[in-house]
Amino acid sequence: MFINRGVLKFVYSALLTGMPSLTYNPINKNILHAAFDVNQYSTYLNFRLNDNEINTITKFIEKNNDEFKIAKINLLECDDDKDYFLSVNIYNCSSPIFSFIDENYVTRCEVNVYVYDKNNEKSTLILDYTSNQLSLDPENLFKPGKEIIFKKQDNIISGSTYNDNFKLKFNYDYQNKLFNTKLSKDIIKSTDKIYYNNGIYDKVYYDSTLIDNQIVCCENYNIEFNFLGLTFSNIDSVFFFKNKINFVGGLWFNLYHET
């Protein structure tokens, strides 16, 4: 069961109270915008979905929100064919709003699919996620932190995390490169809106650090990923971003005005 929208508005208003009063306050209800830096080596593990996986994910989505329809997408600039993908993204992220955290960055792992929203716009849907810190989000409100391992040692990047819905363990040789490329225009456009299951989304503003960022595909990897009782093994690609990404997020962008 999702958090009542009225409760979300109350919590959001309380959050705005702590911001600079001329820009953000509970009266003007301006959406809070925050800058984020995603550190280099942000990693994507991409799975091409079979019929059973598509059906299971579709049922999970429809149980939560029947406005979303799973969409085919091109992941990479060099891809000619579209297909249904699930992407697991794990990364370290820093922001001025994390100043209360000793490390000044948060490690987060997201399980994403690509969908059409109610306006038939292609977007990203976070099916589930973990973070190593207590998180505030419009679906769970407060979500406890979970253990996440995400590290680079010698020539290996490795990680692991889990929650009630998914379990992940992986490693790959980031020096054993397959090729360098860029994200497709299709997936970049799908980054405009990052939805949670309840239909609230973060509006993402990005620049050349995403559009022109070189991504490196790797071919020497080991991945164990289970989600919704299924073991995903049809690995399409494993890649990481060579440089950090700068973006601004409009948090819970459609909370007051449904769009």
C-alpha positions in Angstrom: 0.0 0.0 0.0 1.4 3.4 -1.0 1.8 6.4 1.3 -1.3 8.7 1.1 -0.6 11.7 -1.1 -1.6 14.1 1.6 1.0 12.6 3.9 3.6 13.0 1.2 2.7 16.7 0.8 3.0 17.2 4.6 6.4 15.6 4.7 7.5 17.6 1.6 6.4 20.8 3.2 8.4 20.0 6.3 11.4 19.4 4.0 10.9 22.8 2.3 10.8 24.5 5.7 14.5 23.7 6.1 15.5 25.3 2.8 16.3 29.0 1.9 13.0 30.7 2.6 12.9 33.0 -0.4 13.2 30.1 -2.9 11.6 27.2 -1.1 8.8 27.3 1.5 5.6 25.5 2.3 3.6 28.4 0.9 4.9 28.8 -2.6 5.3 25.0 -2.9 8.2 25.3 -5.4 9.7 21.9 -6.2 13.0 21.3 -4.5 15.9 21.1 -7.0 19.1 19.6 -5.9 22.5 19.1 -7.6 24.0 15.6 -7.6 27.2 14.1 -8.8 27.4 10.5 -9.8 31.0 9.4 -9.4 32.9 7.7 -12.2 32.6 3.9 -12.6 28.8 4.1 -12.2 27.8 0.6 -13.4 24.9 -0.8 -15.4 24.2 -4.5 -15.6 21.6 -5.0 -18.4 19.4 -8.0 -18.9 17.5 -8.8 -22.1 14.0 -10.0 -20.9 12.3 -13.2 -22.0 8.5 -13.7 -22.0 8.3 -15.1 -18.5 10.4 -12.3 -17.1 8.3 -9.7 -19.0 5.1 -11.2 -17.7 6.3 -11.3 -14.1 7.6 -7.7 -14.2 4.4 -6.5 -15.9 2.2 -8.1 -13.2 4.4 -6.4 -10.5 4.0 -3.0 -12.3 0.3 -3.4 -12.8 -0.3 -4.4 -9.2 1.2 -1.1 -8.2 0.2 1.2 -11.0 -1.7 0.3 -14.2 -0.7 3.6 -15.9 2.7 2.1 -16.9 3.4 -0.1 -19.9 6.8 -1.7 -20.3 8.6 -0.4 -23.4 11.2 -1.5 -25.8 14.4 0.5 -25.9 17.9 0.9 -27.4 20.5 1.0 -24.7 23.6 2.0 -26.7 24.3 4.3 -29.5 25.5 1.4 -31.6 22.4 -0.7 -31.1 20.1 -1.1 -34.1 17.4 -3.3 -32.4 15.1 -2.4 -29.6 14.1 -4.9 -27.0 12.8 -5.2 -23.4 15.5 -4.7 -20.8 15.9 -4.6 -17.1 18.9 -2.5 -15.9 20.6 -2.7 -12.5 22.4 0.5 -11.8 24.9 0.8 -8.9 26.8 3.9 -8.1 28.2 6.4 -5.6 26.5 9.8 -5.5 27.4 13.0 -3.8 25.3 16.1 -3.2 25.2 19.2 -0.9 22.1 17.7 0.7 24.2 14.8 1.9 26.4 17.1 4.1 25.1 15.3 7.2 26.7 12.0 6.1 30.3 11.4 7.2 31.4 10.1 3.8 29.6 12.9 1.9 28.3 10.3 -0.6 25.7 7.7 -0.8 25.9 4.2 -2.5 22.7 3.2 -4.2 21.5 0.3 -6.3 18.4 0.6 -8.5 16.5 -2.0 -10.4 15.0 -0.2 -13.4 12.8 -0.9 -16.4 11.8 1.4 -19.2 8.1 2.2 -19.6 5.5 4.4 -21.3 3.7 6.6 -18.8 0.1 7.7 -19.0 1.1 10.4 -21.4 2.7 7.8 -23.7 6.2 9.3 -22.9 9.0 6.9 -22.5 10.5 7.0 -19.0 12.5 5.1 -16.4 10.7 3.2 -13.6 12.5 2.3 -10.4 11.0 -1.1 -9.5 13.1 -1.4 -6.3 16.3 0.0 -4.8 18.7 -0.2 -1.9 20.8 2.5 -0.4 23.5 2.3 2.3 21.8 5.3 4.1 18.3 5.9 5.3 16.4 7.2 2.3 13.4 9.5 1.8 11.3 8.6 -1.2 7.7 9.1 -2.3 6.8 5.4 -2.3 8.1 4.2 1.0 8.6 7.6 2.7 11.5 6.4 4.9 13.4 3.4 3.7 16.1 1.9 6.0 19.6 1.6 4.7 20.9 -1.8 3.6 24.5 -3.1 3.2 25.9 -2.4 -0.2 29.3 -3.3 -1.4 30.6 -1.4 -4.4 34.3 -1.2 -4.8 37.2 -1.0 -7.2 40.3 -3.0 -6.4 43.2 -3.7 -8.7 41.4 -4.2 -12.1 38.1 -5.5 -10.7 34.9 -3.7 -9.9 32.6 -5.7 -7.6 29.4 -5.3 -5.6 26.6 -6.9 -3.8 23.4 -6.0 -2.0 19.9 -7.4 -1.2 16.5 -6.8 0.1 13.1 -8.6 0.2 12.7 -8.5 -3.6 16.1 -8.9 -5.1 19.6 -10.1 -4.5 22.7 -9.0 -6.4 26.3 -10.1 -6.5 28.7 -9.3 -9.3 32.3 -8.5 -10.4 33.9 -7.6 -13.7 37.3 -6.8 -15.1 37.0 -3.1 -16.1 40.3 -3.2 -17.9 39.2 -6.1 -20.1 37.3 -3.8 -22.4 35.0 -4.8 -25.2 34.4 -1.3 -26.7 33.8 2.3 -25.9 30.5 3.9 -26.9 27.8 6.3 -25.7 24.2 5.9 -24.5 21.5 5.9 -27.1 19.2 8.9 -27.6 16.4 6.6 -26.6 17.6 5.9 -23.1 18.8 9.5 -22.6 15.3 10.7 -23.3 13.9 8.1 -20.9 16.1 9.7 -18.2 13.9 12.9 -18.2 11.5 11.3 -15.7 12.5 8.8 -13.1 9.3 7.3 -11.7 8.6 5.4 -8.5 5.9 2.7 -8.5 3.3 5.1 -7.2 3.5 7.5 -10.2 5.5 10.2 -8.5 8.7 11.1 -10.4 11.9 13.0 -10.1 12.5 15.4 -13.0 16.1 15.0 -14.2 18.1 17.8 -15.8 21.4 16.7 -17.4 24.1 18.0 -19.7 27.1 16.8 -21.7 28.4 14.9 -18.7 25.7 12.4 -19.5 25.1 12.9 -23.2 28.7 12.8 -24.2 30.1 10.6 -21.4 32.1 7.7 -22.7 30.8 4.4 -21.5 33.0 1.3 -21.5 31.5 -2.1 -22.2 33.2 -5.1 -20.5 33.2 -8.7 -21.5 34.8 -10.5 -18.5 32.1 -10.6 -15.8 30.3 -12.8 -13.2 26.8 -11.8 -12.2 24.2 -13.4 -9.9 20.9 -11.5 -9.9 17.5 -12.7 -8.5 14.4 -10.5 -8.6 10.8 -11.4 -7.8 11.7 -15.1 -7.4 13.4 -15.2 -10.9 17.0 -15.7 -11.7 18.0 -13.4 -14.6 20.8 -14.8 -16.7 20.3 -13.4 -20.2 23.0 -10.7 -19.8 23.0 -8.2 -22.7 25.8 -5.9 -21.6 27.9 -4.7 -18.6 29.2 -1.2 -18.8 30.4 1.7 -16.7 30.7 5.4 -17.1 34.3 6.6 -17.6 33.7 10.0 -16.0 31.4 11.4 -13.4 27.9 12.7 -14.3 26.5 16.1 -13.1 22.8 16.6 -12.9 20.0 18.4 -11.1 16.9 16.6 -9.9 13.5 18.2 -9.3 12.4 16.0 -6.4 8.9 14.6 -6.5 8.2 16.9 -9.4 4.5 16.1 -9.9 3.5 15.9 -6.2 1.4 19.0 -6.3 0.4 19.0 -9.9 -0.2 15.6 -11.6 1.2 15.6 -15.1 
